Amino acid sequence: MIKFDDEVDAAYITLQHVGEGQAVRQIVVDDGRLSGEVVLDLDRAGRLLGIELIGYRSLLEGRDA
């Protein structure tokens, strides 16, 4: 499931159900070639729960958007 928040230009891709407090580790993908920010949410076992796209419009349209 993908949820969009146009007010803050963010999107969240849910890969597994995320319960309250279940996402205990976030990994920020730090790559200068990206025109936004990508954050991976993981649980205690290191399973990928979801992906947050901050500045999703630029990420989907490219750097020149």
DASUL-V837234 format. One record per pair of residues at least 24 apart in sequence whose C-alpha atoms are under 8 Angstrom apart, sorted by the first residue. I is the first residue (numbers start at 1). GAP is how many residues later the second one is. Records with the same first field share a line. If there is no record, write none. Layout:
I=GAP  GAP
This chain:
8=46  47
9=45  46  47  48
10=42  43  44  45  46
11=41  42  43  45
12=38  39  40  41
13=37  38  39
14=35  36  37
15=33  34  35  36
16=32  33  34
17=32
18=31  32
23=26
34=25  29
35=24  27  28
